[in-house]
Amino acid sequence: MTTSRILSVFVGLLLSVHSLGAVEYEASIQPSRRDDPKPTHDVLQIEFWDPEERPGYLIVNEAVRSPASYELFGRKGTSTTALEIAKVVPVPGEGPAMQLVIHPRELLDYEKYETFEFRVKDKSVWKFKDGDWKNKGGGAFLVIQSKRIEKNAARYRRFSGFQNHVDTGHNIDGGVLSLELHYEARTSEESTAQGAYLFLFNARGDFVFPTSEKTSFFNSLNADLEYVYSHMPDTSESSAAPGAPFDPHNLAAPKNRWEPFWDIGISGKFESDQSFDNVNLLVGVVGHVILRNPITDQIQQGILLHGPLFLNPKREFVATIAPLITLRYDYVNHVKDSKEVDTGQNRLSAALFYRLPLARGIDILKRTGLTDQVFDSDFVAELEFVYDCDKDKFANNSRLTFEILPRTGAKNQPSFIFTYAQGKATPTFQHFDAFLAGFKMPF
């Protein structure tokens, strides 16, 4: 198994542009599954165009689709290592292709190799509708640098949340230190499939200080391990019209752009309060749905692209983020239960996570000379609703956060957060209602 942190940042890799006589191509490496600084699996993406009239169309046949037609190498200095290719996918999937997507069998190791080289064994395999591919010399290599750069594109994020981070918050009554983790585990071979079975681990702890004020804030520690079937729609077929100009930096949405991502499986969960006076063990069924939809897309684009100029002065386009919904049933075993808590053994819950980009590249303070820093900002909604089937009681656990992120280009950039939290968190279901100001530190 390989394990990776799931972060909500889209990262591409350095583009290498080459000329092949009448037909040119652009080669890059893209995350195949999600927007992640360390993707669980990467693909090589090769895009064709005609120098005079874009795009260039590659005529697809069985040889073009066959991994046996190609070779892939990782190179560092004078050392070369052969890498296995799992599959080759033309895009669009039918008719002449504008792209080829090559899935390596294993993860691409950016520390081990300086470049990746892709070779067509027989140059006659690639035939174009307009123009020829004229190979230079005896080799037919596409050399792709393994240097990472940030890249904005019209992509759909696999997860809306699940960012590893520590939050600190404080108001007049006390403070809160929150820790959140999310990990996935899957094999590299599963990463190339549309469906896969995988393990998900989630943990969140809210530590209140001073401890005498723990009833004023959240009082909850929990962790769950899930084994789920993960369904990821095939996004290889573009919704662009057959004759539309092709721009690799502004890709048309996939044809099935509204088909949801979803996971479903079983879970085991531990939950406790801060002082371990109430401890529960839970087993149940869980499902996650990434609810891609035109409404939240339009809201985000309306704010960033059509809102007041100061919110996005350069009119940057960022990846559309869809709401994440989690549904679960749990059977609750009260391992340790204080007299103050009266809850049953059957529980239903529903949770919503949604991150809405509000602004990008705010430079008001920079233009006034107060600082050289520019800022981004997001609104984050985390809502959870719990129904105790035995006691016929509802409870909610809600957090609304305004986040300001200084733009420095550094990884895991700390941000300023302002949070309103209200509700009843498991396992004590004690009411809290607080405004908090503090910092978020991703890792």
MIBATI-976366 format. One line per 5 residues: number of its first residue (from 1); their letters; for each residue x, y, z of C-alpha. Coordinates in steps of 0.05 Angstrom, whole numbers. Layout:
// MIBATI-976366
NUM) a) X:Y:Z | ... .
This chain:
// MIBATI-976366
1) mttsr) 0:0:0 | 21:72:-11 | -4:126:34 | -12:200:17 | -39:262:49 .
6) ilsvf) -98:292:13 | -90:368:7 | -135:416:-29 | -83:447:-75 | -78:434:-151 .
11) vglll) -6:424:-173 | 19:409:-243 | 89:398:-269 | 136:437:-315 | 113:436:-387 .
16) svhsl) 162:417:-442 | 145:441:-512 | 177:407:-573 | 170:412:-648 | 158:350:-690 .
21) gavey) 160:381:-759 | 89:391:-784 | 58:370:-717 | 78:397:-649 | 62:370:-581 .
26) easiq) 63:392:-509 | 81:341:-456 | 65:348:-382 | 53:306:-320 | -15:312:-287 .
31) psrrd) -47:283:-224 | -92:227:-247 | -137:225:-186 | -139:290:-148 | -108:358:-137 .
36) dpkpt) -51:342:-90 | 21:366:-81 | 39:292:-74 | -12:256:-119 | -25:183:-105 .
41) hdvlq) -14:170:-179 | 8:212:-238 | -3:207:-313 | 36:233:-372 | -7:277:-416 .
46) iefwd) 13:291:-488 | -26:343:-527 | -20:352:-602 | -32:412:-647 | -15:435:-717 .
51) peerp) 31:497:-718 | -14:530:-770 | -83:507:-748 | -95:482:-678 | -110:427:-657 .
56) gyliv) -73:369:-688 | -110:303:-690 | -76:237:-679 | -108:178:-716 | -124:125:-664 .
61) neavr) -116:50:-677 | -101:-10:-633 | -26:3:-636 | -36:74:-610 | -76:46:-551 .
66) spasy) -27:-10:-535 | 25:0:-479 | 70:-47:-518 | 80:8:-570 | 117:52:-521 .
71) elfgr) 175:55:-472 | 180:98:-410 | 245:114:-373 | 265:153:-311 | 332:187:-317 .
76) kgtst) 381:219:-268 | 449:239:-294 | 474:181:-336 | 430:130:-301 | 367:106:-337 .
81) talei) 312:61:-308 | 257:29:-349 | 187:40:-322 | 126:-2:-338 | 65:29:-372 .
86) akvvp) -4:5:-347 | -47:34:-402 | -52:88:-456 | -118:127:-463 | -133:172:-523 .
91) vpgeg) -174:234:-509 | -228:242:-534 | -241:167:-528 | -272:161:-598 | -248:187:-666 .
96) pamql) -183:225:-676 | -149:243:-610 | -124:310:-586 | -88:279:-527 | -56:215:-503 .
101) vihpr) -56:200:-428 | -3:149:-407 | -13:114:-340 | 51:88:-309 | 44:24:-269 .
106) elldy) 79:55:-208 | 84:124:-177 | 131:173:-211 | 188:187:-161 | 207:260:-167 .
111) ekyet) 265:253:-118 | 296:193:-154 | 292:220:-226 | 308:287:-258 | 269:273:-321 .
116) fefrv) 220:223:-350 | 229:202:-423 | 173:172:-464 | 190:136:-529 | 147:111:-586 .
121) kdksv) 181:46:-608 | 159:53:-680 | 149:125:-703 | 99:102:-756 | 50:87:-699 .
126) wkfkd) 33:161:-694 | -3:184:-757 | -39:251:-759 | -100:275:-796 | -63:337:-818 .
131) gdwkn) 13:338:-822 | 67:288:-806 | 110:273:-746 | 182:281:-768 | 229:249:-718 .
136) kggga) 297:281:-706 | 354:232:-703 | 348:159:-683 | 309:169:-618 | 237:189:-609 .
141) flviq) 236:217:-538 | 189:264:-503 | 231:291:-446 | 190:316:-387 | 223:353:-330 .
146) skrie) 202:332:-259 | 202:402:-230 | 136:422:-197 | 99:486:-211 | 30:511:-191 .
151) knaar) -20:511:-248 | -92:535:-250 | -138:495:-295 | -212:478:-302 | -206:416:-259 .
156) yrrfs) -254:384:-210 | -224:368:-142 | -231:298:-115 | -240:321:-44 | -267:387:-18 .
161) gfqnh) -235:381:50 | -191:331:87 | -132:377:95 | -82:359:149 | -77:418:195 .
166) vdtgh) -73:446:265 | -119:503:285 | -112:549:344 | -169:595:365 | -184:639:425 .
171) nidgg) -238:685:452 | -250:718:520 | -268:653:555 | -210:609:532 | -179:575:473 .
176) vlsle) -182:514:428 | -128:474:395 | -155:430:338 | -118:375:301 | -146:344:238 .
181) lhyea) -117:286:197 | -138:249:134 | -100:192:101 | -115:145:44 | -83:79:27 .
186) rtsee) -87:45:-40 | -42:5:-86 | -11:39:-147 | -46:-11:-193 | -114:7:-163 .
191) staqg) -98:80:-175 | -103:69:-250 | -173:40:-245 | -240:76:-245 | -261:38:-182 .
196) aylfl) -217:16:-124 | -222:-11:-54 | -183:31:-4 | -174:49:68 | -190:119:94 .
201) fnarg) -167:144:162 | -196:207:193 | -182:237:260 | -200:302:295 | -184:326:364 .
206) dfvfp) -208:390:398 | -167:407:460 | -194:463:504 | -150:506:548 | -155:521:604 .
211) tsekt) -189:455:619 | -238:489:666 | -270:521:605 | -279:457:565 | -355:461:570 .
216) sffns) -352:529:534 | -324:500:470 | -319:434:433 | -302:375:477 | -291:319:427 .
221) lnadl) -237:271:404 | -252:221:350 | -219:176:298 | -247:128:247 | -220:76:199 .
226) eyvys) -260:62:137 | -255:8:83 | -293:32:22 | -306:22:-51 | -287:86:-88 .
231) hmpdt) -323:105:-152 | -288:157:-195 | -322:176:-261 | -284:170:-326 | -266:241:-345 .
236) sessa) -228:225:-409 | -284:246:-456 | -287:321:-467 | -352:360:-475 | -319:406:-526 .
241) apgap) -350:407:-596 | -312:363:-646 | -287:422:-686 | -272:469:-627 | -202:498:-620 .
246) fdphn) -163:460:-567 | -127:498:-512 | -91:453:-461 | -90:510:-410 | -166:519:-412 .
251) laapk) -193:449:-420 | -267:438:-431 | -304:402:-375 | -312:326:-383 | -375:302:-416 .
256) nrwep) -400:271:-351 | -382:333:-311 | -440:326:-262 | -431:252:-247 | -412:249:-172 .
261) fwdig) -352:217:-140 | -373:170:-85 | -346:120:-34 | -385:69:6 | -362:19:57 .
266) isgkf) -356:-1:130 | -324:37:187 | -301:31:259 | -297:93:302 | -271:115:369 .
271) esdqs) -298:177:404 | -284:209:472 | -286:274:509 | -222:311:528 | -217:280:597 .
276) fdnvn) -239:210:574 | -299:209:621 | -342:187:562 | -315:136:513 | -353:103:456 .
281) llvgv) -334:51:404 | -376:50:340 | -384:5:280 | -427:21:220 | -436:38:147 .
286) vghvi) -409:102:115 | -415:137:48 | -382:199:18 | -409:237:-42 | -374:293:-79 .
291) lrnpi) -436:329:-104 | -413:362:-169 | -467:410:-192 | -477:473:-234 | -503:515:-176 .
296) tdqiq) -440:518:-134 | -399:524:-198 | -437:586:-218 | -433:615:-148 | -357:607:-147 .
301) qgill) -347:635:-217 | -395:692:-203 | -356:713:-143 | -286:705:-172 | -297:725:-244 .
306) hgplf) -356:774:-242 | -353:803:-172 | -321:868:-148 | -253:878:-179 | -216:880:-113 .
311) lnpkr) -236:808:-98 | -197:781:-157 | -161:837:-193 | -125:790:-242 | -188:749:-255 .
316) efvat) -153:684:-237 | -192:620:-251 | -186:568:-196 | -209:496:-194 | -283:487:-181 .
321) iapli) -296:457:-112 | -357:414:-101 | -392:401:-34 | -372:338:3 | -429:301:37 .
326) tlryd) -418:244:87 | -474:197:109 | -467:143:162 | -503:95:208 | -467:74:272 .
331) yvnhv) -481:24:327 | -454:55:391 | -422:15:447 | -416:58:510 | -350:35:538 .
336) kdske) -349:89:591 | -409:134:603 | -419:190:653 | -487:201:685 | -495:268:650 .
341) vdtgq) -497:236:581 | -560:199:561 | -553:172:490 | -575:110:454 | -539:56:414 .
346) nrlsa) -565:71:343 | -543:135:310 | -552:168:241 | -510:227:219 | -501:271:158 .
351) alfyr) -444:320:147 | -430:374:95 | -362:404:79 | -358:461:29 | -301:508:13 .
356) lplar) -319:570:-28 | -262:613:-56 | -280:685:-42 | -220:724:-68 | -153:714:-102 .
361) gidil) -92:760:-105 | -120:816:-61 | -68:871:-67 | -101:930:-32 | -49:931:25 .
366) krtgl) 8:923:-25 | -16:982:-66 | -20:1025:-3 | 52:1008:14 | 35:975:81 .
371) tdqvf) 62:907:59 | 88:871:-3 | 41:813:12 | -21:794:-28 | -76:751:0 .
376) dsdfv) -128:698:-19 | -190:683:22 | -240:625:28 | -305:612:64 | -310:542:95 .
381) aelef) -375:511:119 | -371:448:163 | -441:424:183 | -458:359:219 | -527:334:240 .
386) vydcd) -536:274:286 | -600:236:301 | -603:189:362 | -653:136:339 | -664:107:409 .
391) kdkfa) -675:174:445 | -708:209:385 | -663:269:392 | -628:314:340 | -563:351:350 .
396) nnsrl) -521:395:304 | -447:411:303 | -431:470:258 | -370:512:242 | -367:571:194 .
401) tfeil) -297:596:179 | -270:656:142 | -198:641:122 | -145:690:98 | -84:660:64 .
406) prtga) -21:701:51 | 6:683:-18 | 80:666:-13 | 88:604:-57 | 113:564:3 .
411) knqps) 84:496:17 | 35:489:75 | 25:564:83 | -4:584:151 | -68:625:147 .
416) fifty) -111:669:191 | -179:642:211 | -243:670:241 | -293:617:263 | -363:616:289 .
421) aqgka) -378:548:322 | -444:527:350 | -478:461:367 | -467:396:406 | -407:352:391 .
426) tptfq) -403:278:406 | -397:243:453 | -421:292:507 | -471:331:465 | -459:391:510 .
431) hfdaf) -478:457:478 | -424:506:455 | -430:574:421 | -366:614:407 | -330:662:361 .
436) lagfk) -257:644:353 | -198:679:320 | -132:644:308 | -87:609:258 | -88:548:214 .
441) mpf) -22:511:202 | -26:458:147 | 25:402:145 .
